[in-house]
Amino acid sequence: MKPMTAMATTPLPENIGVAGKFRDFADLLDSQGADGFRARACRRAADVVSRLERPVSEILAREGRDGLVALPALGTGLAGAISEIVATGRWSQLERLRGEMEPEALFRSIPGIGPRYAHRLAEDGQLETLEDLENALNSGALHIKGIGHRRKEMLAAALAERLGRVRTTRAYQSHPLPPVSMLLEVDHMYREKAAAGALRKIAPKRFNPKGEAWLPVLHARHDNWHFTAFFSNTRLAHELAKTRDWVVIYFQAEGQPEGRCTVVTETRGPMLGKRVVRGRESEQQLKEPV
């Protein structure tokens, strides 16, 4: 059980702003047909945050994310959301559900990252959030032209400060991933429901000059995992006419940070014509019948 936390008699403006984003997120989940679990969790967290006697930025600065996770109703995922909101004034998950996601603008807020590198991170690196960038740096997966060792060190330091991390020399720790079979089930469910017109649609801000609500969104829950799925709305997906083939699935287990994968129809090799989870093809091949 988490310890009792002192609550404010007069709500603090910063905390009210964070709580408002949590409630907006919960309302969007409800309107887009998600089950009520995540929405209720967000509203409980909003109630706690709005009543704290200290600003969340102060807790983050003094105690890091552990100080946020120790609060009632806040796990790792929502603590990460607060860190992002404090650092940038934005919350990627909320903007994604609104169709307002603009990764380049987010990356330009990092010292030393101008429009050119922000574009490369978003388009070439397929990164969306500050945590995406941090994970790519820590895992050694960031390979962007012009971003060498020194710039990576600078970025890692800037992100650690902005996201309330304590920098250490420990090896990067990966988080559990949902089974490939589960991801393929979500992919199938999404494409089937999208084709039947059974999903709510949003109007993405990027690559959508007419402002049309064309992008279906699916929320699903399987065991301990929460999933949100969209067709890919990247520049490359549009250029290759894959906006009805590539499916981006966001996943999050209880108490864990959010992850992301892309499911596509394979165009070459032994998996030709089959749906595959990019980056995990070898797992699927091992399970294919001989």
Secondary structure, 3 states (H helix, E strand, C coil): CCCCCCECCCCCHHHHHHHHHHHHHHHHHHHCCCCHHHHHHHHHHHHHHHCECCCHHHHHHHHHHHHHHCCCCCCHHHHHHHHHHHHHCCCHHHHHHHCCCCHHHHHCCCCCCCHHHHHHHHHHCCCCCHHHHHHHHHHCCCCCCCCCHHHHHHHHHHHHHHCCCCCCCCCCCCCCCCCHHHHHHHHHHHHHHHHCCCCCEECCCCCCCCCCCCEECEEEEECCEEEEEEECCCHHHHHCCCCCCCEEEEEEECCCCCEEEEEEECCCHHHCCCEEECCCHHHHHHHCCC
